[in-house]
Amino acid sequence: MIAPLILYLDVPFATFRESHAREMGKTYPVPPPATVYGMLLSLVGETNVYRHCGVELAIAMLSSPKKSQILRQMRRFKNADFSHPENVIPCYQEILSNVKCLIWVRSDEEKIQPSLRDRIQLAFDHPELVRRFGCLFLGESDQLIKTIKLVSEDYLEGVRQWAIRDNRGRLTLPYWVDHVGSRNTRFLRYRIEEMDRLSPPDLAWTMVQSPI
């Protein structure tokens, strides 16, 4: 068994849009596993979302992001003409500021080599070998990551807010997103628990797995 990688992320502003929000752009309080997975694929230059199914992620917040609202143009496709004014409406959107977290990545259950864990390590050791496009973001495409780096388990010791799988939890997060409609989007329920521990508890791990 290979030790997981640990990534530190600092994102000044982020929105993790709730999948079921309609009239207002509400945000999850923590980055969902599906969002983190997409960011990691971008980091290593992978465009096939199915390639690293089986990877497991654990998420711990180091900050308590402040939530605010902005008014922005949102698209609601009511007209087949993409540019039609009916498709653009003003809408409030929630924004989180000062998002700092740790992400654990382990690939023991992946069936393909090199694993996502190994590709992340390679991306930091030899960034010149990675072929990718666009900026690296977490959430929406204009919300760029300020800092991303590999760290040790004792980085910034102290209380962490862990996303813990819990069938009775009040927080529902997607671990797989269907970007063509929403039929195959899959969710798990979580609770956020503060714990002064360095390594993820067992129920903090979420496997990213396609439903098909």
C-alpha positions in Angstrom: 0.0 0.0 0.0 1.4 3.4 -1.1 1.0 6.4 1.2 -1.6 8.9 0.0 -0.5 12.3 -1.3 -1.6 15.4 0.5 -2.4 18.6 -1.3 -2.8 22.1 0.3 -5.1 24.4 -1.6 -5.6 28.1 -1.1 -8.5 29.6 -3.1 -9.4 33.3 -2.5 -12.9 33.0 -3.8 -14.9 30.0 -4.8 -18.5 28.8 -5.5 -19.4 25.1 -5.3 -22.9 25.4 -6.8 -25.5 23.3 -5.2 -26.9 20.8 -7.7 -30.5 21.3 -6.7 -30.4 25.1 -6.3 -32.7 26.7 -8.9 -33.6 30.4 -8.3 -30.4 31.3 -6.4 -26.9 30.2 -6.9 -26.3 28.6 -3.5 -22.9 27.1 -2.6 -21.9 24.0 -0.7 -19.7 25.0 2.3 -16.9 22.6 1.3 -15.6 21.5 -2.1 -17.5 18.4 -3.2 -15.5 15.2 -4.1 -16.7 15.5 -7.7 -15.3 19.1 -7.9 -12.0 18.1 -6.4 -11.7 15.1 -8.8 -12.3 17.4 -11.8 -9.6 19.8 -10.6 -7.1 17.0 -10.1 -7.8 15.7 -13.7 -7.1 19.2 -14.9 -3.9 19.4 -12.9 -2.5 16.3 -14.6 -3.9 17.1 -18.1 -6.5 14.3 -18.2 -9.7 14.9 -20.3 -11.2 11.4 -19.8 -13.3 11.7 -16.6 -13.6 7.9 -16.5 -9.9 7.2 -16.5 -9.2 7.4 -12.8 -12.4 6.0 -11.4 -11.6 4.2 -8.1 -9.4 7.0 -6.8 -10.3 7.9 -3.2 -10.3 11.4 -1.8 -10.5 12.9 1.7 -11.2 16.6 2.4 -10.4 18.6 5.5 -11.1 22.4 5.8 -8.4 24.5 7.4 -10.4 27.7 7.3 -14.0 28.7 7.9 -14.9 30.5 4.6 -17.0 33.6 4.8 -20.2 33.5 2.7 -21.4 36.6 0.7 -23.7 37.3 -2.1 -23.2 38.9 -5.5 -25.6 39.8 -8.3 -24.5 38.4 -11.6 -25.9 37.4 -15.0 -27.0 33.7 -15.1 -28.1 31.6 -18.0 -31.4 29.8 -18.1 -32.0 28.3 -21.5 -35.6 29.1 -22.3 -34.9 29.8 -26.0 -33.1 27.6 -28.5 -31.2 30.7 -29.7 -28.2 30.7 -27.4 -27.8 34.5 -27.6 -31.5 35.3 -27.0 -32.0 37.8 -24.2 -34.5 35.5 -22.5 -31.6 33.1 -21.7 -29.9 35.7 -19.5 -31.3 36.9 -16.2 -29.9 38.6 -13.1 -29.5 36.3 -10.1 -27.9 36.3 -6.7 -25.0 33.9 -6.2 -23.3 32.9 -3.0 -19.5 33.2 -2.9 -17.1 31.7 -0.3 -13.9 33.7 0.5 -10.7 32.4 2.1 -11.1 28.7 1.2 -8.1 26.7 2.6 -8.2 23.0 2.7 -6.2 19.8 2.6 -6.9 17.0 0.0 -5.7 13.4 0.5 -5.4 11.3 -2.6 -5.0 7.5 -2.6 -5.1 5.1 -5.6 -5.1 1.7 -4.0 -8.3 0.7 -5.8 -7.5 2.2 -9.2 -7.2 -0.4 -12.0 -5.1 1.7 -14.4 -1.5 2.7 -14.4 -0.1 5.2 -13.9 -2.6 6.0 -11.2 -3.9 9.5 -10.5 -1.8 9.6 -7.3 1.3 8.9 -9.4 0.4 11.4 -12.1 -0.1 14.1 -9.5 3.4 13.4 -8.1 4.8 13.5 -11.6 3.1 16.8 -12.2 4.9 18.4 -9.3 8.2 16.7 -9.9 8.3 17.3 -13.6 5.7 19.9 -14.6 7.3 20.2 -18.1 6.0 16.7 -18.9 2.3 17.6 -18.3 0.2 18.6 -21.3 -2.8 20.6 -20.1 -4.7 23.7 -21.1 -6.4 26.5 -19.3 -6.0 27.8 -15.8 -6.4 25.7 -12.7 -9.5 26.5 -10.7 -11.7 25.0 -8.0 -15.4 25.6 -8.5 -16.2 27.9 -11.4 -13.8 28.7 -14.2 -13.1 32.3 -13.1 -12.2 31.2 -9.5 -8.5 30.4 -9.7 -6.4 28.6 -7.2 -3.9 30.8 -5.6 -1.7 28.0 -4.1 -1.5 24.3 -4.6 1.3 22.2 -3.3 2.2 18.9 -1.8 2.6 18.9 1.9 3.3 16.5 4.8 0.6 15.2 7.1 1.5 17.5 10.0 1.2 20.6 7.8 -0.6 23.4 9.8 -1.3 21.1 12.8 -4.5 21.8 14.7 -8.3 21.4 14.5 -9.5 20.5 11.0 -13.1 20.3 9.8 -13.5 16.9 8.1 -16.2 16.0 5.6 -17.4 12.7 7.1 -19.7 10.3 5.3 -22.9 9.9 7.3 -26.2 8.5 6.0 -27.9 10.8 8.5 -25.8 13.8 7.7 -27.4 17.1 6.7 -24.9 17.8 3.9 -25.4 16.1 0.5 -22.4 16.4 -1.9 -21.9 15.0 -5.4 -19.1 12.5 -5.9 -19.9 12.1 -9.6 -21.4 14.7 -11.9 -23.3 14.0 -15.1 -22.5 17.1 -17.2 -25.1 16.1 -19.9 -28.3 16.6 -18.0 -28.2 15.3 -14.4 -29.6 11.7 -14.6 -26.3 10.0 -13.6 -25.1 12.5 -11.0 -24.5 10.7 -7.7 -24.5 12.0 -4.2 -23.5 10.9 -0.7 -24.5 12.4 2.6 -21.9 14.0 5.0 -21.5 15.8 8.2 -18.8 18.3 9.0 -16.9 17.4 12.1 -14.1 19.2 13.8 -11.3 16.9 14.9 -7.7 17.5 16.1 -6.2 14.7 14.1 -3.6 14.5 11.3 -4.8 11.6 9.1 -8.3 11.1 7.7 -10.7 8.9 9.6 -12.0 5.9 7.7 -15.4 7.6 6.9 -13.6 10.7 5.5 -12.6 8.7 2.4 -14.9 8.9 -0.7 -14.3 6.8 -3.8 -15.0 8.5 -7.1 -16.9 6.0 -9.2 -19.0 6.3 -12.3 -22.6 4.9 -12.0 -22.3 3.4 -15.5 
